Amino acid sequence: MKNGTTERMEHEHACTRVAARFSERWLRLYAGRKLRNDPVFLTAFELLRASPSPLVDIGCGVGLLAFYLRERNFRPPISGLDRDGRKIARAHAVAHGVYGDLEFIEQDVCAPITPTGNVVLFDVLHYLSPSEQARLLDRLAPRVAPGGLLVIRDCPRDRNARYWLTHLAERFAQMTTWNIQVPLHFPTREKIRAAFGDNQFTQTVQPLWGRTPFNNHLFIFRRRDTATVPGWAERSDNSLSLGRAG
Ligand SMILES: C[S@@+](CC[C@H](N)C(=O)[O-])C[C@H]1O[C@@H](n2cnc3c(N)ncnc32)[C@H](O)[C@@H]1O
């Protein structure tokens, strides 16, 4: 069992190593700051570290989560998809020759997806329309392996001060960074939960805003071991694939 100091050092080294792999200075600075200040990476590692299942990172951006997990010795295959070709190109450049068993695919989440295993969506849902969000969650829920996790980080539409600050900051980020310029639709908690029935999933919702003034929350859905997953038996190799279904 590692003590807190060792864990903190391993986290810090992983952040440093990932950031250093980006060739552009501004991306090195962005990656280092993001990995250190956003608690979602360490939290994801803690949730996933014991799982041997493949991981699908929906809206993976430049691949920070995948690289961070590899630096923390997380070995299962990781597949990231994002509709932004510029980010996927950066992810490929970093992964090339350094990190094994990673794939990054330029793909819109509204296109067919057939992942199995654990699935994460960090800061992605609010870029989709409400109907796209509902369809995506409905399509992803049956893909989660028995005992597996689907983890969402987003800002629920709580209409409190934290929510409005998040909204404002996101609008500002869209104007000043390379975040995609689409209308924002922050989902309600109920909409996020709707696809994950109690008979199939346990669920936990917890704040994950670190030292920020934002309203970020983590929604953790774990498929019950006893739940029957429609069509799961046919997926006999239990592997991860992205392609023609969904
Ligand atoms: C705020 S970034 C988060 C990136 C990454 N998940 C992270 O936490 O570092 C949101 C990402 O979602 C992607 N995205 C938004 N809408 C998408 C869509 N319809 N299909 C695929 N990716 C999408 C964006 O291109 C962007 O990379």
The ligand as an SDF file (V2000), in Angstrom:
LIG
                    3D

 27 29  0  0  0  0  0  0  0  0999 V2000
  -13.6380   20.5280  -23.0270 C   0  0  0  0  0  0  0  0  0  0  0  0
  -12.9740   19.3520  -24.1100 S   0  0  0  0  0  0  0  0  0  0  0  0
  -12.6260   17.9950  -23.0130 C   0  0  0  0  0  0  0  0  0  0  0  0
  -11.5140   17.1340  -23.5110 C   0  0  0  0  0  0  0  0  0  0  0  0
  -11.1410   15.9700  -22.5940 C   0  0  0  0  0  0  0  0  0  0  0  0
  -12.2880   15.1110  -22.3480 N   0  0  0  0  0  0  0  0  0  0  0  0
  -10.5320   16.4630  -21.3020 C   0  0  0  0  0  0  0  0  0  0  0  0
  -11.2020   16.3770  -20.2680 O   0  0  0  0  0  0  0  0  0  0  0  0
   -9.3910   16.9310  -21.3330 O   0  0  0  0  0  0  0  0  0  0  0  0
  -14.4080   18.7220  -24.9600 C   0  0  0  0  0  0  0  0  0  0  0  0
  -14.0520   17.8260  -26.1120 C   0  0  0  0  0  0  0  0  0  0  0  0
  -15.2520   17.2510  -26.6510 O   0  0  0  0  0  0  0  0  0  0  0  0
  -15.1150   17.2090  -28.0560 C   0  0  0  0  0  0  0  0  0  0  0  0
  -16.4420   17.1410  -28.6670 N   0  0  0  0  0  0  0  0  0  0  0  0
  -17.4450   18.0370  -28.5540 C   0  0  0  0  0  0  0  0  0  0  0  0
  -18.5150   17.6520  -29.2850 N   0  0  0  0  0  0  0  0  0  0  0  0
  -18.1670   16.4760  -29.8590 C   0  0  0  0  0  0  0  0  0  0  0  0
  -18.8400   15.5820  -30.7290 C   0  0  0  0  0  0  0  0  0  0  0  0
  -20.0750   15.8320  -31.1600 N   0  0  0  0  0  0  0  0  0  0  0  0
  -18.2040   14.4560  -31.1110 N   0  0  0  0  0  0  0  0  0  0  0  0
  -16.9280   14.1900  -30.6760 C   0  0  0  0  0  0  0  0  0  0  0  0
  -16.2450   15.0080  -29.8500 N   0  0  0  0  0  0  0  0  0  0  0  0
  -16.8540   16.1430  -29.4510 C   0  0  0  0  0  0  0  0  0  0  0  0
  -14.3800   18.4970  -28.3880 C   0  0  0  0  0  0  0  0  0  0  0  0
  -13.7750   18.4580  -29.6630 O   0  0  0  0  0  0  0  0  0  0  0  0
  -13.3810   18.5920  -27.2510 C   0  0  0  0  0  0  0  0  0  0  0  0
  -12.1600   17.9900  -27.5650 O   0  0  0  0  0  0  0  0  0  0  0  0
  1  2  1  0
  2  3  1  0
  2 10  1  0
  3  4  1  0
  4  5  1  0
  5  6  1  0
  5  7  1  0
  7  8  2  0
  7  9  1  0
 10 11  1  0
 11 12  1  0
 11 26  1  0
 12 13  1  0
 13 14  1  0
 13 24  1  0
 14 15  1  0
 14 23  1  0
 15 16  2  0
 16 17  1  0
 17 18  1  0
 17 23  2  0
 18 19  1  0
 18 20  2  0
 20 21  1  0
 21 22  2  0
 22 23  1  0
 24 25  1  0
 24 26  1  0
 26 27  1  0
M  CHG  2   2   1   9  -1
M  END
$$$$
